[in-house]
Amino acid sequence: MKIYSFKQKTGKSIHQFNSQNVTIHPLLKPDDPFQIGYFYLEENSVLGMHPAMCDQLLMITSGRGWVRIEGGEKIMVEPGMAVFWQEGEMHESGSEDGMTAIVAEGSSLDPERYLPRN
């Protein structure tokens, strides 16, 4: 058995896209174009507007926050909700009180296969 850590302090701060108070910790990144990471959005955080480099599924695990697409209104999200962005889709997320989430990124993600829509 091996024990690993994905605590916030060992993650990578995100500063691109005018982001504030956001940390990602890669969890899995195989050779194929796919990775899973863990986001820490602190109080008063924003991961600025940017294009999805590939299909992305953001799965909220704790706290509350918001997401939006370019030109769209903020939509509140909470634990148990998942947000899907297609490759190239401009999007942004943030939190007033703090939020954590798992993000899966890769080609040909198909959340409709397993997840019911809200």
C-alpha positions in Angstrom: 0.0 0.0 0.0 1.1 3.6 -0.7 -0.4 6.7 0.6 -0.4 10.0 -1.4 -1.4 13.5 -0.7 -3.4 16.0 -2.8 -3.6 18.7 -0.2 -4.0 22.3 -1.4 -0.5 23.4 -0.2 1.2 21.0 -2.6 -0.9 22.0 -5.6 -0.2 24.6 -8.3 -1.6 28.1 -8.1 -3.4 29.3 -11.2 -2.7 32.9 -12.3 -3.6 32.8 -16.0 -6.8 34.4 -17.2 -6.8 37.0 -14.3 -7.6 34.1 -11.9 -7.4 34.7 -8.2 -7.2 32.3 -5.2 -7.4 29.1 -7.3 -5.2 26.0 -6.9 -5.3 22.8 -8.9 -3.6 19.6 -7.9 -3.2 17.1 -10.7 -4.4 13.6 -9.7 -3.9 11.5 -12.8 -2.3 12.3 -16.1 -1.8 9.3 -18.4 0.1 9.5 -21.7 -3.2 9.7 -23.6 -4.8 13.1 -23.7 -6.7 12.8 -20.4 -6.2 14.1 -16.9 -8.0 14.4 -13.6 -7.3 17.2 -11.2 -8.6 18.6 -7.9 -9.5 22.3 -7.8 -9.4 24.5 -4.7 -11.3 27.7 -5.1 -10.8 29.8 -2.0 -13.0 32.6 -0.7 -13.6 35.3 -3.3 -11.9 33.3 -6.0 -12.3 33.4 -9.8 -10.9 31.2 -12.5 -11.1 33.7 -15.3 -12.8 33.4 -18.6 -10.9 31.0 -20.9 -11.5 28.4 -23.6 -11.7 24.8 -22.7 -8.6 23.2 -24.2 -10.5 19.9 -24.4 -13.8 18.5 -23.1 -14.0 19.2 -19.3 -16.3 17.9 -16.6 -16.2 19.8 -13.3 -17.6 17.8 -10.4 -18.3 19.9 -7.2 -17.3 18.1 -4.0 -17.7 20.7 -1.3 -18.7 24.3 -0.8 -20.6 26.4 -3.2 -19.7 28.5 -6.2 -20.8 29.6 -9.7 -20.0 28.9 -13.3 -20.8 30.7 -16.5 -20.1 30.7 -20.2 -19.1 33.8 -22.2 -22.1 36.2 -22.4 -24.1 34.1 -19.9 -25.3 34.6 -16.4 -23.7 33.0 -13.4 -25.2 29.6 -12.4 -24.9 28.5 -8.8 -23.3 25.1 -8.2 -23.0 22.9 -5.1 -21.8 19.4 -4.1 -23.2 16.7 -6.3 -23.5 18.8 -9.4 -21.3 18.4 -12.5 -20.7 21.0 -15.2 -19.6 20.0 -18.7 -17.8 22.3 -21.2 -17.0 21.2 -24.7 -13.6 21.9 -26.3 -13.3 25.6 -27.2 -16.2 26.7 -25.0 -15.4 30.0 -23.2 -16.1 29.6 -19.5 -15.4 30.9 -16.0 -16.0 29.8 -12.4 -15.6 31.1 -8.9 -16.7 31.1 -5.3 -17.5 33.7 -2.7 -17.1 31.2 0.3 -14.8 28.6 -1.1 -15.4 25.4 -3.2 -13.6 22.3 -4.2 -14.1 20.2 -7.3 -12.7 17.3 -9.3 -12.1 18.1 -13.0 -11.7 15.5 -15.7 -10.2 16.8 -19.0 -9.9 14.8 -22.2 -11.2 14.2 -25.6 -14.6 12.5 -26.2 -15.9 12.9 -22.6 -19.6 11.8 -22.6 -21.2 12.7 -19.2 -24.7 12.0 -20.7 -23.8 8.3 -20.7 -24.0 8.1 -16.9 -25.2 11.4 -15.4 -28.8 12.7 -15.4 -29.3 16.4 -16.3 -30.3 18.8 -13.6 
